[in-house]
């Protein structure tokens, strides 16, 4: 299986993730998310690897007070990713489907230097996995959000 095929597959996967995330976040609309005690919530440690640092950056973007923007993502995404999904499409998807469930608890993290899966739980919706893959220059070649699986 070629790396180029995998990059294209991952990028296309994020484009279709909006439908999956719609169900995961439960489309809370105007409802207030339930309060959660983040002091006692368990949180898995994210590895200090290239993909781990990029994963932490993504989580920080998802949890920021302000919506994410295309310009925030453009320098972080590999050209092959951008050929399939624009930075604006990604920002729109994240703002509409994922960020409303913040804050997130990281329940597990497993990965290598270049690929990782992080299981997360938000304040609304079902737990989900975020898969991230980076290239040698630490740019995102794959990003996928889907239903949580057992690691």
C-alpha positions as CSV (number, residue, x, y, z in Angstrom):
1,X,0.0,0.0,0.0
2,X,1.6,3.3,-1.0
3,X,2.0,6.3,1.3
4,X,0.3,8.5,-1.4
5,X,-2.8,6.3,-1.4
6,X,-2.9,6.3,2.4
7,X,-2.6,10.2,2.5
8,X,-5.5,10.5,0.0
9,X,-7.6,8.0,1.9
10,X,-7.1,9.8,5.2
11,X,-7.9,13.2,3.7
12,X,-11.0,11.9,2.1
13,X,-12.0,10.3,5.4
14,X,-12.0,13.6,7.1
15,X,-14.4,15.0,4.5
16,X,-16.9,12.3,5.3
17,X,-16.4,12.6,9.0
18,X,-18.9,15.4,9.3
19,X,-21.8,12.9,9.0
20,X,-20.2,10.7,11.6
21,X,-19.5,13.6,14.0
22,X,-23.0,14.9,13.5
23,X,-24.2,11.8,15.3
24,X,-21.4,11.8,17.8
25,X,-21.9,15.3,19.1
26,X,-25.7,14.8,19.2
27,X,-26.4,18.2,17.6
28,X,-27.1,19.8,20.9
29,X,-28.2,23.0,19.3
30,X,-28.9,25.6,21.9
31,X,-28.9,23.2,24.8
32,X,-26.3,23.9,27.5
33,X,-23.8,21.1,27.8
34,X,-23.9,19.3,31.2
35,X,-21.4,20.5,33.7
36,X,-18.4,18.3,34.2
37,X,-15.8,18.2,36.9
38,X,-12.6,18.4,34.9
39,X,-10.6,18.2,38.1
40,X,-11.5,14.6,38.7
41,X,-11.9,13.4,35.1
42,X,-9.2,10.9,34.0
43,X,-6.9,12.0,31.2
44,X,-4.5,9.9,29.3
45,X,-1.0,11.2,28.6
46,X,-0.1,12.1,25.0
47,X,3.3,11.0,23.9
48,X,6.2,13.5,23.3
49,X,6.6,12.4,19.7
50,X,6.0,14.4,16.4
51,X,2.5,13.1,16.1
52,X,1.9,13.5,19.8
53,X,2.8,17.1,19.7
54,X,0.6,17.6,16.6
55,X,-2.2,15.8,18.4
56,X,-1.9,18.1,21.4
57,X,-1.9,21.1,19.1
58,X,-5.2,19.9,17.5
59,X,-6.7,19.3,20.9
60,X,-5.7,22.9,22.0
61,X,-7.3,24.2,18.8
62,X,-10.5,22.3,19.5
63,X,-10.7,23.5,23.1
64,X,-9.9,27.2,22.3
65,X,-12.5,29.8,23.2
66,X,-12.6,31.2,19.6
67,X,-13.6,29.2,16.5
68,X,-10.7,27.8,14.5
69,X,-9.9,29.4,11.1
70,X,-8.6,28.2,7.8
71,X,-5.5,30.2,8.2
72,X,-4.7,28.4,11.5
73,X,-4.7,25.1,9.6
74,X,-3.1,26.0,6.2
75,X,0.5,25.7,7.4
76,X,-0.2,22.5,9.3
77,X,-1.8,20.5,6.5
78,X,0.2,18.6,3.8
79,X,-0.5,19.5,0.2
80,X,-2.0,16.0,-0.4
81,X,-4.5,16.6,2.4
82,X,-5.4,20.1,1.0
83,X,-5.9,18.6,-2.4
84,X,-8.8,16.5,-0.9
85,X,-10.2,18.8,1.8
86,X,-9.6,22.6,2.0
87,X,-8.5,24.2,5.3
88,X,-11.8,26.1,5.2
89,X,-13.9,22.9,4.9
90,X,-11.9,21.4,7.8
91,X,-12.3,24.5,10.0
92,X,-16.1,24.6,9.3
93,X,-16.5,21.0,10.1
94,X,-14.6,21.3,13.4
95,X,-16.4,24.4,14.5
96,X,-19.9,23.0,13.7
97,X,-19.4,19.3,14.6
98,X,-16.7,18.8,17.2
99,X,-15.9,22.0,19.1
100,X,-19.4,22.3,20.6
101,X,-18.7,19.2,22.7
102,X,-15.7,20.8,24.4
103,X,-14.1,20.5,26.9
104,X,-12.7,17.1,26.1
105,X,-11.3,14.4,28.2
106,X,-8.5,12.3,26.7
107,X,-9.3,8.7,27.7
108,X,-6.5,6.9,25.8
109,X,-3.6,7.6,23.4
110,X,-1.7,5.0,21.4
111,X,0.7,5.8,18.6
112,X,4.1,5.7,16.9
113,X,6.2,8.7,15.9
114,X,4.0,9.3,12.8
115,X,0.5,8.0,13.5
116,X,-1.7,8.0,16.6
117,X,-5.2,7.4,17.8
118,X,-6.6,9.4,20.6
119,X,-9.8,8.5,22.3
120,X,-11.8,11.4,23.6
121,X,-15.0,12.2,25.4
122,X,-16.8,15.5,25.2
123,X,-19.5,17.1,27.3
124,X,-22.2,16.0,24.8
125,X,-22.5,13.0,22.4
126,X,-20.7,9.7,22.3
127,X,-16.9,9.2,22.9
128,X,-14.9,9.3,19.7
129,X,-11.5,8.6,18.3
130,X,-9.2,11.1,16.6
131,X,-6.6,9.5,14.3
132,X,-3.7,11.7,13.2
133,X,-0.8,11.0,10.8
134,X,2.1,13.4,10.1
135,X,4.9,13.4,7.6
136,X,8.6,13.9,8.2
137,X,8.0,17.7,8.3
138,X,5.3,17.3,11.0
139,X,2.5,18.3,8.6
140,X,-0.8,16.5,8.9
141,X,-1.3,14.0,6.1
142,X,-4.2,12.3,7.8
143,X,-7.0,13.3,10.2
144,X,-10.0,11.3,11.0
145,X,-12.8,11.5,13.6
146,X,-14.9,8.5,14.2
147,X,-16.8,6.4,16.7
148,X,-14.6,5.3,19.6
149,X,-13.1,1.8,19.3
150,X,-11.4,-0.3,22.0
151,X,-7.6,0.3,21.9
